[in-house]
């Protein structure tokens, strides 16, 4: 329990290696191991194993064995945890499993509503019944819109339609396709399976080629060409009619309207259950035109309602707006709008409120896979690359149109996500598991979820044992009573990274059409109090306000613990200043694995960060423990780096920086000392020898894998 006795998470013996091994394993399939946090999209989702370890570290004494405690059931019902930046609800979910009272708050209603639904009762049998009702009500009519003919003229299901963005040449005014390559499909592992699908730029035929070949001959018209010699290269395009080169973005800004897209191909499933890549036919184009007519009819008869909210300029919306996407409705083609509008309207009519809200959240999640910003990943993996894979609203020049209702071989569809998200979440609620250590696959170590969520924290009476209390609003004014919380555990946003509200508006534009729970009809989820800013000074000031509120609601012997990482000095300076300004001091910093190493933003970085630092803070006061000396911090950094390397983690220079800066914060009581101390600490760490026995020994991760 948090008291004057030191807790495990404050100790240098906190097992960062054990937690990092579990985190490494969880990071590869987070949606399987923690399905409640993946019922709906949110950004920077943290690993449940790590936060279970954090909460246990805050409640156990410093001589406890975390590895054995990790797999036991616990009842910390007298303790309350508060997460002021709740996001996807990882802290709340893990606290509930440990028997703690969990209080979550977030400024964005899309996040809070998703957590409310995920932690409320999700009845497996009832969901199956309601899904069958939807299948009867709208499933068959939707599937009919994704039917075509295979190469032998037989009726078949279309898995995906392929579209290409078009541009008008500013020199000759002729339109052309913005293909970056004429290789339209390949395997995720092309060196093992080098067969690719190639589109002929002359006749539009599709034929099989080989990965990496620079000379291809069309099997249909004998045209010879280089598949990589396509009109669009990065920010530039070359007109195939007059060979004029120009900036694509500049031409789109000048046009001020959304670009046109051309349907050029389809992937169908034959009667023999085989996949065929085929050119789009005149019949396919006519079928799409009928969808446009049906959309206009449904809108006129008010059978469906579509988003009417518009984008505002922002760090994450600027690129889409430059391409002429001004309304959230612009992100979809007419067939997608028709199907999505009908599906949401049918779900909204369901009388069972719990089932309705769960399916509305599922519907919202389907949106990220079914829009003009989604693309094709190819064979050998989930086919649809969702629109937020780059964490920005990046217009897609060769978007994929998936089958919204779906088939057993579809990706990102309503029927597939129903089973992989909602039903999996329902099963996890009934039987929560933890990733096992030492060769064990998984362990049941928690009581089932209660399925009860409250929106008002009691001010007079004690909170309910294992109670979950959620609210939406500025966490600088939580409304919680003074000294009512034992632990504040959270993961704050980064000052210069993804602006969540700008992206969340994509979902909100659909959600607010049917207000419920935390979703109300407004124009945006943006809020001036959102703790996210391109200015490090503004970010620090906003974060300090929230941490000051945390100090007010935290008991005097309580702990503030949060995860953080950054690659730049100002990121650490701003968070250090916020901690000290709010009246806290850092008593220790624990580095731990945080992200999947091959995630797209990581794999594209030269020195990717895969570690978080867990900053462990107490209220600063006359009896506070003196800060660490720089020499003590340097030794702690070296020990922790060695333990992580021994656990099998390959650390980048930025990972080493994360560990160093995190430990540095435990040495200062004045933010003005940070920069000078940083250089001193880095010099000391760099001169220390690495323990060769740890470096050369068999790693723990290899032993576990064996």
C-alpha positions in Angstrom: 0.0 0.0 0.0 1.2 3.5 -0.6 2.4 4.9 2.7 5.6 6.2 4.3 7.2 2.8 3.7 8.9 2.7 0.3 7.0 0.8 -2.4 8.4 -1.7 -4.9 8.1 0.8 -7.8 10.4 3.3 -5.9 13.1 0.7 -5.5 16.1 0.2 -7.9 15.2 -3.5 -7.8 11.9 -3.0 -9.5 12.0 -5.7 -12.2 12.0 -3.7 -15.4 13.4 -6.8 -17.2 10.5 -9.0 -16.2 7.9 -6.4 -17.3 9.8 -5.7 -20.5 9.7 -9.4 -21.5 6.0 -9.5 -21.0 5.6 -6.2 -22.8 7.6 -7.5 -25.8 5.3 -10.4 -26.1 2.1 -8.4 -25.6 3.1 -5.7 -28.1 2.9 -8.1 -31.1 -0.8 -8.9 -30.5 -2.2 -6.2 -28.2 -5.7 -6.6 -29.6 -5.7 -10.3 -28.6 -4.1 -10.0 -25.2 -6.0 -6.8 -24.1 -9.1 -6.8 -26.3 -11.1 -4.3 -24.2 -8.6 -1.5 -25.2 -9.1 -2.4 -28.9 -12.9 -2.3 -29.2 -12.3 1.1 -30.8 -9.4 3.1 -32.2 -7.4 5.3 -29.9 -3.8 6.5 -30.2 -0.8 5.7 -28.1 -2.4 2.7 -26.4 -0.3 1.5 -23.5 0.4 -2.1 -22.7 -1.7 -3.7 -20.1 1.1 -5.9 -18.7 3.1 -2.7 -18.0 0.3 -0.9 -16.2 -0.6 -4.0 -14.2 3.1 -4.1 -13.1 3.0 -0.3 -12.3 -0.1 -0.7 -10.1 1.3 -3.7 -8.3 4.5 -1.8 -7.9 2.6 1.1 -6.3 0.8 -1.2 -3.8 3.5 -3.8 -2.8 6.4 -3.2 -0.4 9.9 -2.7 -1.9 10.9 -6.3 -1.0 8.0 -8.0 -2.8 8.4 -10.4 -5.7 6.5 -8.9 -8.6 6.8 -12.0 -10.8 4.8 -14.1 -8.3 2.4 -11.3 -7.3 1.7 -10.7 -11.0 -0.3 -13.9 -11.4 -2.3 -13.9 -8.1 -5.7 -12.5 -7.6 -5.7 -9.3 -5.5 -8.3 -7.3 -3.6 -7.1 -3.7 -3.1 -10.7 -2.5 -2.7 -9.7 0.1 -0.1 -7.5 1.9 -2.6 -8.4 4.3 -5.3 -6.6 4.9 -8.6 -7.1 8.0 -10.8 -6.1 8.4 -14.4 -6.5 12.0 -15.7 -5.5 11.1 -19.2 -7.5 7.9 -19.6 -7.3 7.5 -23.4 -8.2 3.9 -24.2 -8.7 3.0 -20.6 -5.6 0.7 -19.9 -5.2 2.0 -16.3 -8.9 1.7 -15.5 -9.1 -1.9 -16.9 -6.0 -3.1 -15.1 -7.0 -1.4 -11.8 -10.4 -3.1 -12.0 -8.8 -6.5 -12.4 -6.7 -5.9 -9.3 -9.7 -5.0 -7.2 -8.9 -1.3 -7.0 -11.5 1.5 -7.3 -10.8 3.0 -10.7 -11.5 6.6 -11.6 -10.9 7.7 -15.2 -11.2 11.0 -16.9 -10.4 12.3 -20.4 -11.1 15.5 -22.3 -12.2 13.7 -25.5 -15.7 12.2 -25.6 -14.7 9.6 -28.3 -12.2 8.1 -25.9 -14.5 8.1 -22.9 -17.4 6.6 -24.7 -15.3 3.8 -26.1 -14.0 3.0 -22.6 -17.5 3.2 -21.1 -18.8 0.6 -23.7 -15.8 -1.6 -23.3 -16.1 -1.8 -19.5 -19.9 -2.1 -19.5 -21.7 -5.4 -19.8 -21.1 -7.0 -23.2 -23.4 -10.0 -23.3 -22.1 -12.6 -25.8 -25.4 -14.3 -26.5 -27.4 -11.1 -26.8 -24.8 -9.7 -29.2 -25.1 -12.8 -31.4 -28.9 -12.4 -31.5 -28.8 -8.7 -32.4 -26.1 -9.4 -35.0 -28.4 -12.0 -36.6 -31.2 -9.4 -36.6 -28.9 -7.0 -38.5 -27.8 -9.7 -40.9 -31.4 -10.3 -41.8 -32.3 -6.6 -41.8 -29.4 -5.2 -43.8 -26.7 -7.9 -44.4 -28.0 -9.4 -47.6 -28.9 -6.1 -49.2 -25.4 -4.9 -48.4 -23.7 -8.0 -49.7 -25.6 -7.6 -52.9 -23.7 -4.3 -53.5 -20.4 -6.1 -53.5 -21.2 -8.7 -56.1 -19.7 -8.9 -59.6 -18.6 -11.5 -62.2 -15.4 -13.6 -62.1 -13.2 -14.3 -65.2 -15.6 -17.0 -66.3 -18.7 -14.7 -66.1 -20.1 -16.3 -62.9 -21.6 -14.3 -60.1 -19.2 -13.9 -57.2 -18.4 -11.8 -54.1 -16.0 -8.8 -54.4 -13.5 -8.7 -51.6 -12.0 -5.3 -52.6 -12.4 -2.7 -55.2 -9.3 -0.7 -56.2 -9.4 3.0 -56.9 -6.8 5.5 -58.1 -6.7 9.3 -57.4 -6.6 11.5 -60.5 -5.0 14.8 -61.2 -5.4 17.5 -63.9 -2.2 18.6 -65.5 -1.8 22.4 -65.1 -0.1 22.6 -68.5 -2.4 20.7 -70.8 -5.5 20.3 -68.5 -5.8 16.6 -69.2 -6.6 14.2 -66.4 -4.5 11.2 -65.6 -4.1 8.5 -62.8 -1.7 9.2 -59.9 -0.2 5.7 -59.8 3.0 5.6 -57.8 3.7 2.1 -59.3 1.9 -0.3 -61.6 2.5 -3.1 -59.2 -0.9 -3.1 -57.6 -0.5 -6.1 -55.2 2.3 -8.1 -53.7 2.9 -10.4 -50.7 4.0 -9.0 -47.4 7.1 -11.1 -47.7 8.0 -10.6 -51.4 11.5 -12.2 -51.1 9.8 -15.5 -50.1 6.8 -15.1 -52.4 7.9 -12.9 -55.3 4.7 -13.1 -57.4 3.1 -9.7 -57.9 0.1 -8.3 -59.7 0.9 -5.8 -62.4 -1.5 -3.3 -64.1 -0.9 -2.5 -67.8 -0.9 1.3 -68.2 -2.1 0.9 -71.8 -4.9 -1.6 -71.9 -5.7 -1.8 -68.1 -5.2 -5.6 -68.1 -3.8 -7.3 -64.9 -1.2 -10.0 -65.1 1.3 -11.7 -62.8 4.8 -10.5 -62.6 7.9 -10.9 -60.4 8.9 -8.6 -57.5 11.6 -6.2 -58.4 11.6 -6.7 -62.2 12.1 -3.6 -64.2 10.8 -5.0 -67.5 7.3 -6.4 -67.9 5.3 -7.4 -70.9 1.5 -7.2 -70.7 -0.1 -10.7 -71.3 -3.1 -9.0 -73.0 -1.7 -6.4 -75.4 2.1 -7.1 -75.4 3.0 -3.6 -74.2 6.5 -3.6 -72.6 7.1 -1.2 -69.7 8.9 -0.7 -66.4 6.2 -1.3 -63.6 8.0 1.3 -61.4 7.9 4.0 -64.1 4.6 5.5 -63.0 3.4 9.2 -63.0 3.5 9.9 -59.3 6.8 10.1 -57.4 6.6 11.5 -53.9 5.3 15.1 -54.0 5.7 15.3 -57.8 3.8 14.0 -60.7 4.6 13.9 -64.4 1.8 14.2 -66.9 1.9 11.2 -69.4 0.3 13.4 -72.1 2.7 16.3 -72.2 5.5 15.2 -69.8 5.0 18.3 -67.6 6.2 17.8 -64.0 4.4 19.6 -61.2 3.6 19.5 -57.5 0.5 17.4 -56.7 -0.3 19.3 -53.5 0.0 22.7 -55.3 -2.4 21.5 -58.0 -4.9 20.3 -55.4 -4.7 23.5 -53.4 -5.4 25.4 -56.6 -8.3 23.2 -57.4 -9.8 23.6 -53.9 -12.0 20.5 -54.3 -11.7 16.8 -53.5 -9.8 14.9 -56.2 -11.6 12.5 -58.5 -11.0 8.8 -58.1 -11.2 6.1 -60.9 -12.3 2.5 -60.3 -9.7 0.3 -62.1 -9.7 -3.2 -60.6 -11.3 -5.7 -58.2 -10.3 -8.7 -56.2 -13.1 -11.3 -56.3 -13.7 -14.7 -54.6 -14.7 -17.3 -57.1 -17.1 -20.2 -56.6 -14.1 -22.4 -56.0 -13.0 -20.1 -53.1 -10.1 -18.8 -55.1 -9.0 -15.1 -55.4 -8.8 -13.4 -58.7 -7.5 -9.9 -59.6 -9.5 -8.5 -62.5 -9.9 -5.2 -64.2 -13.1 -3.2 -63.4 -15.7 -3.6 -66.1 -18.4 -1.3 -67.4 -20.9 -3.3 -65.4 -18.8 -2.5 -62.2 -18.8 1.2 -63.0 -22.6 1.1 -63.7 -23.2 -0.7 -60.4 -21.4 2.0 -58.6 -23.5 4.7 -60.3 -26.6 2.9 -59.1 -25.2 3.2 -55.5 -24.9 7.0 -56.1 -28.5 7.1 -57.2 -29.6 5.0 -54.2 -27.6 7.3 -51.9 -29.4 10.4 -53.2 -32.8 8.7 -52.8 -32.1 7.6 -49.2 -31.0 11.1 -48.2 -34.0 12.7 -49.8 -36.3 10.2 -48.0 -34.4 10.7 -44.8 -33.8 7.0 -44.5 -30.2 7.7 -43.6 -28.2 10.6 -42.0 -24.7 11.5 -43.0 -22.0 13.6 -41.3 -22.3 17.3 -41.8 -19.3 18.5 -39.8 -16.3 20.1 -41.5 -12.6 20.0 -40.9 -10.8 22.8 -39.3 -7.1 23.7 -39.9 -4.7 21.9 -37.6 -1.4 20.0 -37.5 -3.1 16.7 -38.4 -5.9 18.0 -40.7 -3.8 20.3 -42.9 -2.7 17.7 -45.4 -6.2 16.4 -46.1 -7.5 20.0 -46.4 -4.7 20.8 -48.9 -6.1 18.0 -51.1 -9.6 19.5 -51.0 -11.1 17.3 -48.3 -13.2 19.9 -46.4 -16.0 17.8 -44.9 -15.7 14.5 -43.0 -18.2 13.1 -45.5 -15.6 13.7 -48.2 -13.5 10.8 -46.8 -15.9 8.2 -48.4 -17.2 7.3 -51.8 -20.9 7.0 -52.5 -21.1 3.3 -52.1 -19.4 3.5 -48.7 -21.7 6.4 -47.6 -24.8 4.4 -48.7 -23.8 1.2 -46.8 -22.4 3.0 -43.7 -25.5 5.3 -43.5 -27.9 2.4 -43.7 -25.9 0.3 -41.2 -25.6 3.0 -38.6 -29.4 3.8 -38.9 -30.3 0.1 -38.5 -28.1 -0.2 -35.4 -29.5 3.0 -33.9 -33.0 1.4 -34.0 -32.1 -1.5 -31.7 -34.1 -1.3 -28.5 -31.5 -3.1 -26.2 -29.4 -0.1 -25.2 -26.3 -2.1 -24.1 -26.2 -4.1 -27.3 -27.0 -0.9 -29.4 -24.2 1.1 -27.8 -21.7 -1.8 -28.2 -22.6 -2.1 -31.9 -22.5 1.6 -32.5 -18.9 1.7 -31.1 -18.1 -1.3 -33.4 -19.6 0.6 -36.3 -17.4 3.6 -35.5 -14.4 1.3 -35.5 -15.3 0.0 -38.9 -15.0 3.5 -40.4 -11.2 3.5 -40.2 -11.0 0.5 -42.6 -13.7 1.7 -45.0 -12.8 5.1 -46.4 -10.8 6.7 -49.2 -7.7 7.0 -47.0 -7.4 3.2 -46.5 -4.9 1.3 -48.6 -4.0 -2.3 -49.7 -1.4 -4.1 -47.7 -1.4 -7.1 -50.1 -1.3 -10.8 -49.6 0.0 -12.6 -46.5 -1.4 -10.2 -43.9 -4.5 -8.3 -43.1 -5.4 -6.8 -46.5 -6.6 -3.4 -45.4 -4.2 -0.8 -44.1 -6.3 1.5 -42.0 -6.3 5.2 -42.5 -4.3 6.0 -39.3 -1.3 3.8 -39.9 0.8 7.0 -40.3 -0.9 8.9 -37.4 -1.9 11.6 -39.8 -4.7 12.2 -42.3 -2.6 11.3 -45.3 -4.5 11.3 -48.6 -4.2 7.9 -50.3 -3.5 7.9 -54.0 -4.5 4.3 -54.5 -7.2 3.6 -52.0 -8.9 0.3 -51.4 -12.7 -0.1 -51.0 -13.3 -3.0 -48.8 -16.6 -5.0 -48.6 -18.2 -3.2 -45.6 -20.3 -6.1 -44.4 -17.6 -8.6 -45.3 -17.0 -12.3 -46.1 -15.0 -14.9 -44.2 -12.0 -13.8 -46.2 -12.4 -10.0 -45.8 -10.4 -7.6 -43.7 -11.7 -4.6 -41.8 -15.4 -5.5 -42.3 -18.3 -5.2 -39.9 -18.9 -9.0 -39.6 -15.2 -9.7 -39.1 -14.6 -7.0 -36.5 -17.8 -8.1 -34.7 -16.1 -11.4 -33.9 -12.5 -10.2 -33.5 -13.4 -7.2 -31.4 -16.8 -7.4 -29.7 -17.0 -11.1 -29.1 -13.4 -11.4 -28.1 -13.9 -8.5 -25.6 -17.0 -10.2 -24.2 -15.0 -13.4 -23.6 -12.2 -11.4 -21.9 -14.6 -9.7 -19.6 -15.8 -13.1 -18.5 -12.3 -14.6 -18.1 -9.4 -12.0 -18.0 -6.0 -13.5 -18.6 -2.4 -12.5 -18.3 0.5 -13.4 -20.6 2.4 -16.2 -18.9 6.1 -16.2 -18.1 8.6 -19.1 -18.4 6.9 -20.8 -21.3 3.3 -20.6 -20.0 0.9 -19.2 -22.6 -1.7 -17.4 -20.5 -2.9 -17.4 -16.9 -6.3 -16.5 -15.4 -5.4 -14.3 -12.5 -8.3 -11.8 -12.1 -12.0 -11.8 -11.2 -14.4 -11.2 -14.1 -15.4 -7.7 -14.9 -18.5 -6.4 -13.1 -19.9 -4.7 -16.3 -20.9 -1.7 -14.2 -19.7 1.8 -15.0 -20.7 4.9 -13.0 -20.4 8.5 -14.1 -20.4 10.3 -10.7 -17.8 9.7 -8.1 -19.3 9.8 -4.6 -18.4 12.9 -2.6 -19.9 11.9 0.7 -19.9 8.1 0.8 -17.1 5.7 0.2 -16.8 4.5 -3.4 -18.1 1.0 -4.3 -15.5 -1.8 -4.0 -14.1 -2.4 -7.5 -16.1 0.6 -8.7 -15.4 2.2 -12.1 -16.1 5.9 -12.3 -15.7 7.7 -15.7 -16.1 11.3 -16.6 -15.3 13.6 -19.6 -13.7 17.0 -19.2 -10.7 19.0 -18.3 -8.6 17.1 -15.8 -7.3 20.3 -14.4 -10.7 20.5 -12.7 -11.6 16.9 -11.9 -14.4 17.5 -9.4 -12.9 14.8 -7.0 -12.8 15.5 -3.3 -9.5 16.6 -1.7 -7.2 13.7 -0.8 -9.6 11.0 -2.1 -7.1 9.2 -4.3 -4.2 6.8 -3.3 -2.5 6.5 -6.7 -2.5 8.6 -9.8 -1.3 6.4 -12.7 -1.4 7.7 -16.2 0.2 8.3 -19.6 0.1 12.0 -20.7 0.2 13.1 -24.3 3.4 14.4 -26.0 3.6 18.1 -26.6 4.6 17.8 -30.3 3.0 14.6 -31.4 -0.4 13.4 -32.6 -3.2 15.9 -31.8 -5.8 13.3 -30.8 -8.9 15.5 -31.1 -8.1 16.5 -34.7 -8.1 12.8 -35.6 -10.9 11.8 -33.3 -13.3 14.2 -35.1 -13.3 11.7 -38.0 -15.2 9.3 -35.7 -17.1 11.9 -33.8 -18.7 13.3 -37.0 -20.6 10.0 -37.3 -21.0 9.3 -33.6 -22.7 12.6 -32.8 -25.5 11.8 -35.3 -26.9 9.5 -32.6 -26.1 11.1 -29.2 -25.7 8.7 -26.3 -23.5 8.1 -23.2 -20.7 10.7 -23.4 -21.5 11.6 -27.1 -23.4 14.9 -27.5 -24.1 16.9 -30.6 -21.4 19.5 -31.0 -19.1 20.6 -33.9 -15.8 19.2 -32.7 -14.0 17.3 -29.9 -11.2 19.9 -29.9 -10.8 21.7 -26.6 -8.5 24.6 -25.7 -7.6 22.8 -22.5 -6.3 19.7 -24.3 -2.8 18.9 -22.9 -1.2 18.9 -26.3 0.7 21.8 -27.9 3.4 22.4 -30.5 4.9 24.9 -27.9 6.8 23.1 -25.1 6.1 26.0 -22.8 2.4 25.8 -23.3 2.5 22.0 -23.0 4.3 22.3 -19.7 1.9 24.9 -18.4 -1.2 22.8 -19.3 0.4 19.6 -17.9 1.3 21.4 -14.7 -2.3 22.4 -14.2 -3.4 18.8 -14.4 -0.6 17.6 -12.1 -1.5 20.4 -9.6 -5.1 19.0 -9.6 -3.6 15.5 -9.1 -1.7 16.8 -6.1 -4.9 18.2 -4.6 -6.9 14.9 -4.9 -3.9 12.7 -3.9 -3.4 11.7 -0.3 -0.2 13.0 1.3 1.4 9.5 1.2 0.1 8.7 -2.3 2.1 8.2 -5.5 2.0 9.9 -8.8 3.3 7.6 -11.5 3.2 8.1 -15.2 5.0 6.9 -18.4 6.8 9.2 -20.7 9.4 9.2 -23.5 10.7 11.8 -25.8 13.6 12.1 -28.3 14.3 15.8 -27.7 15.7 17.8 -24.8 12.7 20.2 -24.7 10.4 17.3 -24.2 12.1 16.3 -21.0 12.6 19.9 -19.8 8.9 20.6 -20.2 7.7 17.6 -18.3 10.4 18.1 -15.6 9.2 21.7 -15.1 5.6 20.6 -15.0 6.3 18.0 -12.2 8.2 20.5 -10.1 5.8 23.4 -10.7 2.9 21.1 -9.5 4.7 20.4 -6.2 6.0 16.9 -6.9 9.5 15.4 -7.0 10.7 12.4 -8.9 12.0 9.7 -6.5 12.9 7.2 -9.2 12.5 6.3 -12.9 12.0 2.8 -14.3 12.5 2.2 -18.0 10.3 -0.5 -19.6 9.4 -1.8 -23.1 6.5 0.2 -24.4 5.9 -0.4 -28.2 6.2 -3.0 -30.8 9.6 -2.6 -32.4 8.3 -2.9 -36.0 5.3 -0.5 -35.7 5.3 1.8 -38.7 6.3 5.1 -36.9 9.1 3.1 -35.2 10.4 1.2 -38.2 10.7 4.4 -40.2 12.8 6.2 -37.5 16.7 6.0 -37.7 16.9 5.7 -33.9 13.5 4.4 -32.8 12.3 4.7 -29.3 10.7 1.5 -27.9 11.1 2.3 -24.2 9.0 4.4 -21.8 10.3 5.7 -18.6 8.0 5.2 -15.6 8.4 8.4 -13.6 7.7 7.8 -9.9 6.7 10.9 -8.0 5.8 11.9 -4.4 4.5 15.2 -3.1 7.4 17.6 -2.4 7.7 18.8 1.2 10.0 19.4 4.2 10.4 15.7 4.8 11.0 14.7 1.1 13.9 12.5 0.4 16.9 14.4 -1.0 17.4 14.0 -4.7 19.8 11.4 -6.1 23.3 12.6 -6.8 24.4 12.5 -10.4 26.8 9.7 -9.6 24.0 7.6 -8.1 21.8 8.3 -11.1 24.6 7.3 -13.5 25.1 4.0 -11.8 21.3 3.4 -11.8 21.2 4.1 -15.6 24.0 1.7 -16.3 22.3 -1.1 -14.2 19.0 -0.6 -15.8 20.4 -0.5 -19.4 22.3 -3.8 -18.6 19.2 -5.5 -17.3 17.2 -4.5 -20.3 19.9 -5.7 -22.7 20.1 -9.0 -20.8 16.3 -9.4 -21.2 16.9 -9.3 -25.0 16.1 -5.8 -25.9 18.2 -4.1 -28.6 18.4 -0.5 -27.5 18.8 2.5 -29.8 20.7 5.7 -28.9 17.3 7.3 -28.2 16.3 4.4 -25.9 19.5 5.1 -23.9 18.6 8.8 -23.9 15.1 7.9 -22.5 16.7 5.9 -19.6 19.3 8.7 -18.9 16.8 11.6 -19.0 14.3 9.7 -16.9 16.9 9.0 -14.2 18.1 12.6 -14.4 14.8 13.9 -13.2 15.4 12.2 -9.9 18.5 14.3 -9.3 17.0 17.8 -9.6 14.7 20.0 -7.5 15.0 22.9 -10.0 14.1 22.7 -13.7 16.9 25.2 -14.5 19.4 22.6 -13.4 18.2 20.0 -16.0 20.3 21.0 -19.0 23.6 21.2 -17.1 22.9 18.0 -15.3 22.0 16.2 -18.5 25.4 16.7 -20.0 27.1 15.7 -16.8 25.1 12.5 -16.5 25.5 11.5 -20.1 29.3 11.9 -19.8 29.3 9.7 -16.7 27.1 7.1 -18.2 29.2 7.0 -21.4 32.4 6.3 -19.5 31.1 3.4 -17.4 32.0 -0.1 -18.6 29.1 -2.5 -19.5 29.0 -5.7 -17.4 30.4 -8.2 -19.9 28.8 -11.1 -18.0 25.4 -9.6 -18.5 26.1 -8.6 -22.1 27.5 -12.0 -23.3 25.1 -14.3 -21.3 22.1 -16.0 -22.8 19.2 -13.6 -22.8 16.1 -14.1 -20.8 13.9 -13.6 -23.9 15.8 -16.4 -25.7 15.3 -18.7 -22.7 11.6 -18.0 -22.6 11.3 -18.6 -26.3 13.0 -22.0 -26.0 
